[in-house]
């Protein structure tokens, strides 16, 4: 049986949800092993085929204090130590996967997938809309020591057999061979009405989903939500529960795209996972600023081509001055994709899986 080893970045949940959509389109004849520091419950909830899970921290991305605040010094320290260990880690991993007859490694967006493939003598594929060498350039002015990390990561990326580039992409010119695929995104299987019924929300309610991924967000107060008693808020953060207009959701049991489907507006940071789910379900996004993260600017520019965006200043966001929501409800129209658009623009999971299958024939 052919085997693919999937190395997924532990930075947030967006890399994992993108990988999940590809994995779900691989046939049962292909064995899949997932290697990541993302908690296993996320895969148990969303992967609909057999797989093996192994916990390993090989790509921490950016170390964050919460969804909006980054710890640059810890990121520098962590990647410096990790890259020193990469060769020994990759050799040990190569022995392990060769015994299991792996034919391909895939990284989202982990350069470790390429380090392992080099040691094992098999090809490596990266799926990405950005890479860490590009992201870390934002830190060079204050931390020139990042240049060594950037050069090391870029050297691995240059050895990839193929990059599968999704829409909403930044600079990925480090890769020698690039193939574009449509948007890779998880989708709800429910209608808007069915999703609202699932969450016990009246069909005519005004619904806002607040979602800041696996890192959470400090500083929001549940009193901000109580102020808007005529709006139903869906939240995953227990610190925001309390007001009667709040539905607390369990991240480990709720399929996130269902919550997006039920919403009239999503309040979130701009990241690939949440942005693509909002595009797929045609739901507007309100977002606070995100400093020193080049992907934010790209996502802001590209996402507004598909759904309305409502930038919020940091002061308005954390003080709960959210009256703009009423303008969203007033202006928002049904933005359903045509079946033709949906089949071509949103079918990246299937397209990426087909590319991987070609490499392991």
Secondary structure, DSSP 4 states (H G I P E B T S, - for coil): -EEEEEEE--STTHHHHHHHHHHTTS-TTEEEEEEESS-HHHHHHH--S--EEEE--S---S-BSSSS-B-HHHHHHHHHHHHHHHHHHHHHHHHHHHHTTEEEEEEEB-THHHHHHHHHT-EEEEEES--HHHHGGGGTTT-TTHHHHHHHHHHHHTT-SEEEEPSS----TT-SSEEE--------SS-HHHHHHHTT--TT--EEEE--GGG--SS--HHHHHT-TTSEEEES-GGG--STTEEE--TTTS-HHHHHHH-SEEE----HHHHHHHHHHT-EEEEE--TT-HHHHHHHHHHTTTS-EEEE-HHHHHHT--THHHHHHHH----PPPHHHHHHHS-HHHHHHHHHHHHT-
